[in-house]
Amino acid sequence: MTSGVTARLAAASLLGAGGAAAGLGLAATAGWLIARASEHPNMAVLGLAVVGVRFFGISRGLLRYAERLVGHDAAFRVLADVRMKVYGRLERLAPAGLQTFRSGDLLARFVDDVDSLQDLLLRVVSPYVVFVASAGLTVGLVGTLVPTAGVVVVVAVLFCGTAVPVLARHLVRRSEMRQAETRGELSTAVVDLVQGAPDLIAYGAANAQLRRAGRADAELTTVARSAARTAGTGSGLTTLLAGLCVWGVLVAGIVAVDNGQLPGVLLTVVVLVTLAAFELVTGLPQAFAIFERVRRCQARVDALLATEVPVREPAAPVPLPAAPYSIRLRDVRARYPSGHLALDGIDLELAPGDRVAVVGPSGAGKSTLAAVLLRFLELESGAASLNGVCLGDLEPDAVRRVVGLAGQDAHVFDRTIGDNLRLARPDATEAQIRAALAAVGLLDWVEGLPRGLATEVGEHGARLSGGQRQRLVVARALLADFPVLILDEPTEHLDPRAADALTANLLAASSGRTTLLITHRLSGLQTVDRILLLEAGRVVESGTHAELVAARRAYARLWAREKAELIQSE
Ligand SMILES: Nc1ncnc2c1ncn2[C@@H]1O[C@H](COP(=O)(O)OP(=O)(O)OP(=O)(O)O)[C@@H](O)[C@H]1O
């Protein structure tokens, strides 16, 4: 917590205590005024009390307002700080480190759990500080005037301020702690329901998913109701105890007046001050219950913040070397946290301007190779370097400024075509945007649209065809102008002819730029400098297209099959 926030919290506590003191002052002066006025004294006697009522009345309102203002300001600052930390962590964890979290649960942690943390200051600490201040002053004032009444107030304060809330906290602990998890489960079910709606409907599975969300909702209602019932019972009990306390003070006060120990006028003061002090006590069991929920939310946020980053981040990063860039992998092995060994002894050389294709069957480890180069996945052994500097000694973000990816699952934002492109390069000129679109064969289409670059693409690019979406992602990567560009299955959603045309376009557009093309199609690879054929995480063949075809091994067989399929499809 920054010192500014600590000072604000201290100021809010002082203002809260001041407001409580003013409230008691108001009760005391008003009580005295009413009782004394009933004796019809000279107006001059009442004058000071009238001023006191005005002063305490106005200052109580002002102090409470100021306390809320300063307290909320502090709480929101804390919240902003935590949210920034959580977002920063999410950024470092994405994508490999987030795979253990479900996206709905992640959303609940990032939004609901972080939001709940403000309750600690606003709904737990603040009411308790105010109660402690009120109770302390009341015990002092009432105890001085009527010692036996003071004892009654002390006992009531201990019960209302400690015993009942602690008991309520104990009873409510399980359900309050369960709330954060259940909210996460509901969020997960709803996110699945919304994101998977078309498939759920197509497979007739929507009702089952709705029932799952319904069950999570019912469980959340049950735990919330159980927590509210316990907190409500606690509030009722404290109200009862506060009422008994006021009666006890009244009886002790009457005895004191009878014995001549207390002037009759002050009896009203003693009773009204006690009433005012216990005004806030009914909220305390709720505050303790909230404290349990906040603790659980804090634990969930802490777990996210403590999640290990999937790649090593150097304590003292080496500065990024100057361009041009060459990359070298030597005997690289990489394993996913699940234990799967996805790369097993990979060697790769990417000199400036090299265009290398990585091909191989599904699951061979092609995308994993991209993940290693982008520092999304740590090496288990072997060496990876950029201009001779170990990739692990550079800041991962610095590596990602050099090595860019146009991935098969890249996100298309719910904005316009132009916005999606400018994301990669906010200052891109019209000519640069047009060149990127032309390189992926989208320029004619975009120019034919009534709104051109201002056309909205919908959520996840829903208003685009699979192929257009894919091309847009590649255009964005070209526009970003990364020194080393990885194109992961850029032709994934295209028919064979369109795929081959796009590969040709891309290889032409990336001419002179270091490019790693990951693809399952071999057509068009005649123009790349080198091809690596991956199988089960190992390079089983490498060379130019001509060399590999001439070698008549696995690559040549794949090539023959692809040609036959192309002839068949025509
Ligand atoms: N996050 C992950 N956790 C565990 N295993 C993974 C993960 N991602 C991929 N794998 C496994 O690693 C292996 C290599 O996967 P990878 O995605 O690199 O293959 P690929 O060659 O790119 O396949 P495709 O052509 O289908 O995209 C596969 O067996 C896959 O199941």
The ligand as a MOL file (V3000), in Angstrom:
LIG
                    3D

  0  0  0     0  0            999 V3000
M  V30 BEGIN CTAB
M  V30 COUNTS 31 33 0 0 0
M  V30 BEGIN ATOM
M  V30 1 N -0.7450 -26.2480 -23.6960 0
M  V30 2 C -0.4260 -27.5080 -23.8910 0
M  V30 3 N -0.3220 -28.3390 -22.8550 0
M  V30 4 C 0.0300 -29.6200 -23.0330 0
M  V30 5 N 0.3070 -30.1680 -24.2330 0
M  V30 6 C 0.2060 -29.3780 -25.3010 0
M  V30 7 C -0.1690 -28.0120 -25.1940 0
M  V30 8 N -0.1780 -27.4830 -26.4380 0
M  V30 9 C 0.1630 -28.4640 -27.2830 0
M  V30 10 N 0.3870 -29.6060 -26.6000 0
M  V30 11 C 0.8120 -30.8970 -27.1530 0
M  V30 12 O 2.0840 -30.7140 -27.7190 0
M  V30 13 C 2.1660 -31.3970 -28.9640 0
M  V30 14 C 2.5790 -30.4280 -30.0520 0
M  V30 15 O 1.5340 -29.4980 -30.2140 0
M  V30 16 P 1.6240 -28.3270 -31.2800 0
M  V30 17 O 0.4520 -27.4460 -31.0970 0
M  V30 18 O 2.9650 -27.7250 -31.2210 0
M  V30 19 O 1.4720 -29.1560 -32.6380 0
M  V30 20 P 1.3620 -28.6240 -34.1370 0
M  V30 21 O 2.3780 -29.3520 -34.9180 0
M  V30 22 O 1.3900 -27.1460 -34.1670 0
M  V30 23 O -0.0930 -29.1570 -34.5120 0
M  V30 24 P -1.2000 -28.4760 -35.4730 0
M  V30 25 O -0.6710 -28.5770 -36.8690 0
M  V30 26 O -2.3760 -29.3710 -35.2560 0
M  V30 27 O -1.3930 -27.1040 -34.9880 0
M  V30 28 C 0.8170 -32.0470 -29.2070 0
M  V30 29 O 0.9180 -33.4050 -28.8260 0
M  V30 30 C -0.1140 -31.3190 -28.2730 0
M  V30 31 O -1.1190 -32.1740 -27.8060 0
M  V30 END ATOM
M  V30 BEGIN BOND
M  V30 1 1 1 2
M  V30 2 1 2 3
M  V30 3 2 2 7
M  V30 4 2 3 4
M  V30 5 1 4 5
M  V30 6 2 5 6
M  V30 7 1 6 7
M  V30 8 1 6 10
M  V30 9 1 7 8
M  V30 10 2 8 9
M  V30 11 1 9 10
M  V30 12 1 10 11
M  V30 13 1 11 12
M  V30 14 1 11 30
M  V30 15 1 12 13
M  V30 16 1 13 14
M  V30 17 1 13 28
M  V30 18 1 14 15
M  V30 19 1 15 16
M  V30 20 2 16 17
M  V30 21 1 16 18
M  V30 22 1 16 19
M  V30 23 1 19 20
M  V30 24 2 20 21
M  V30 25 1 20 22
M  V30 26 1 20 23
M  V30 27 1 23 24
M  V30 28 2 24 25
M  V30 29 1 24 26
M  V30 30 1 24 27
M  V30 31 1 28 29
M  V30 32 1 28 30
M  V30 33 1 30 31
M  V30 END BOND
M  V30 END CTAB
M  END
